[in-house]
């Protein structure tokens, strides 16, 4: 029985007993399977859904008009095997699509274009700590052919449902075929980069304000700065490698890309370049903030050491005098004099006062 046939069987069981449906993964379809949606588009308009994926593809290829958009979420090897056979996908691309943790890239297999996008989302937090997660990443793999689009999504965020609705609201754009879907996904991913970069900038501004506050050396935490830098590196790994695939779509696009879409890819590449520059600036700024914080800590430690040294010098005066007079010799200066004790105390107080004044004037106290 085919994968879609199994899904239909599950649907019948679902209607009988809804409590048995696996809804443990909120990003998956109500059936609990990897198939999120399968839609036919003709002239940019959504058509009646066929009962199976195979029939949807057969209908499109029979009329030689329109395309099929199949959306999957974290499919297993078994689930994706039938899809790969149906659309004649290259084994190397199939392996990359099932196994996540791929770098953004663009590969061509005859008339099939395989693109990998890293999705990002900002993790909300009340206060940044040394263990806070700031950026969460996922992946979207896109197969585009002459009459089909297959999207494979990994991660709990980056749902393409709203994107699909936006495209359906612009049938003239969707009528340009699978390349229009590829552009929409690329534009959607890069827009998320912009939003996340703006949110990360707020965190950087908060850390910068804290570090350069009057009590920055005591209140700022180097662990928070380092954690923010690590999260920024995660964002950088998602954004920067996408530059080369987008440049390829702009400069040497394959023949499956509609010529009218190429200008749109140029706009996406421009947005990506701006985000890349922004992230590079963030990285340099965090380096400066971290170095400034370490310098503040070193200065504060130096001030503490000078204060300790100054007070030790002041305390050394009475310690020395009292130590000399505590040796219990019979013949000591002014030992038998009535005013000898007050005189010694006065000398000690005067010496301590002069030392304190000198240290104070030099900024040691």
C-alpha positions, 0 to 999 in steps of 0.5 A: 500500500502506498504512503498516501493510501496509508494516510487515507486509512489513518484518516478513517481511523481518526474519524472513528476515534479521535483520541488515538490521533498522534498530536505529540508534534504540533508542527505536523499535520492532524494525521500525525504524518509527515505530509502537511499538504498537497495542492494543485495550482493551475494558472496561479489558482488553487484547484480541487485536491486529488485524493492521493499525491499520485493522482495529483501528479497524474492530473497535472501531467495529463493536462500538462498545465500547472504544478503540484506543491507537496509539503512535508515535515521531517519525513522518515526514510520510508515516508520519503522513498515513495515521494522520491520515486514519484518525482524521480529525485536524485538519491544524493538530494534525497539523502540530504532532505531526510537528514537535517543539519545541512548547509545552505546550498543550491544544486542542479540535477537535470531539470530538478533544482534542490535548494537548502535554506536555514530557517531561524527564529528569535527565542523570547526571554525576559532577561538574557543570561549566560545560558539563554537560547537566543536563536533557534534554527531549522531547515527547509529543503525545496525541490523544484521541477517543471511541474512540481514543488516538494518542500521538506521542513525540519524544526518546529518553526518556519511553517509555510502555511501563511506563505502559501496563503499569501501566494494564493492571494497573488495568482499572477505571481503564482502563475509563474510556476515552481520558481515563484514558490522558490522565490517566495520561500527564499524571500520568507527565510531572508525576511526572518533573518532581518527580524531576528537580527533586529531582535538580537540588536536589542539584546546587544544594546542592552548588554552594551548599556550595562557594560558601560554603566558606572557599575558596569565592571561589577554588574555586567556578566562576561558569560552573558556576552559570550553566550550572545556571541555564540548565539550570533555565531549560530545566526551567522552560520545560517545567513552567510552561506546562503549568499552563494546560492542566491548569487547563482540564482541571480547570475546563472539561473537554470532554465527552469527559473522563469525569467520574470522571477530573476529580478526578484531573486536579485532583491532577495540577495540584496536583503541578504547582503544587508543582513550579512553586513549587519551580523558582521558588525554585531560580531565586531561590536560584541568583541569590542564590548567583551574587551571593554568589559575585561578591561573594566574588570582589570581596572577595577582589580587594579584599583582594589589592589592599590587600595589594599596596598595603601592601607597596608602601608598606613597600618605598617607605621603603627605596627612598626612603632609598636613592635619596636617599643614592644621589645621590652628594652630598659633603655628606650627613647622617652620610655620614662618620660611622662609625655612619652606615650602621648608623643608616640601616639601623636607621631603615629597619627601624624605619619598615618595622616600624611600617608593617607593624604598622599595616597588620597591625592595620588588616587590610590584611596 
